[in-house]
């Protein structure tokens, strides 16, 4: 799942990079999970919600994404 060579579009590395791309292409510093998922699909095509959440979890664990006091996701600098 983390490094899926047979289906790279399901790799957490690829999905995580695309999530970061969504954050960087957005004018807002924070987003709720639903709007981030919608923006992801608008830019990169459909993705299953579980894979999207797994990638967000991975980004949180490695310190690239945080939750603010409103419960919205922010990209760490």
N, C-alpha and C positions, 0 to 999 in steps of 0.2 A: 504494500500500500504506500509506503513512504517513497520507494524508488521503484516504480512499476515500469519495467522496460518494455513489456508487451503492450501496455496501454498507457503511454506517457501522459495522456490527458487526465488520467486518474491518479497520477503521482502527486503526493502532497507538496513536493517541490514546485511542480508546475502550477498547481492550483494556488498555492501560497504566493507565488510570484505574480500571478494574475490578480489576486486580491490586493496585493501591494500596488499594482498598476491601477486598479480601480480607485484606491485611496489617493494616489498621486494625480489622477486625472480629474478629481473632484475638487470643487472650490471650497467645500466645507471640511473643517478639521475633524469632525466626528460624524458617525452615522449609526443608525440602529441596524440590527442584523438583517431585518427584512429588506430595507432599502439598499443595503450593501449587496445582498443577494440579487435583488432586481437589477442593480447597476452592473453587477458582474455578468448576469445573463444578457444584458443589453450590449455589453462590449465583447464578451467572449463566448456567447452561446449558452445553451442549457447545461446545467450541472445538477446532479442530485443533491438534495439538501443535506443528507448525511455526509457526503464527501466535502461539501462546502464547510460544514461545521467541524469535521476532522481537521481540515486545513486551518481554520480559525484557531482551533485548540492548539495546533502545532505552532502557529505564529505567536500565540499567547505564551506558551511554554518557553519558547526561545527568546521572548522579550521584545518582539516586534510590534505587538498589538496590546493595547491596554483597554480597560473599561474606565470611563469617567464617572463622576458622581451621578449623572443622569442615567447611567446604564448603557451609554452609547460607546461604540468602539472608536478608538483613536489609534493612529499610527505613531509609534514612538520614534523619536529622532535619533 
